[in-house]
């Protein structure tokens, strides 16, 4: 269950990162509100997951999900570059997440 909570926390991290981009420096009220609400929800779920997952595992997975998710949204919704080097970098992050999960630490 902790891993499902952690994935939800990571997905909310993607939401707040995207909303922050859309907030245009917190000048757009709706996007700014979504940013704050999603960030708070993400932190709360991360804290709940950390009740049973080790700090290093939980934090690494949370940031990795957020980073890769934001990367994908940037490409799909914001027209950001999908160069082979950027894709390789994201693949390395995903590889690290898989290895962290397989480490048996949690």
HELIX and SHEET records of a PDB file:
HELIX    1   1 UNK A    2  UNK A   22  1                                  21    
HELIX    2   2 UNK A   29  UNK A   49  1                                  21    
HELIX    3   3 UNK A   55  UNK A   78  1                                  24    
HELIX    4   4 UNK A   84  UNK A  102  1                                  19    
END                                                                             
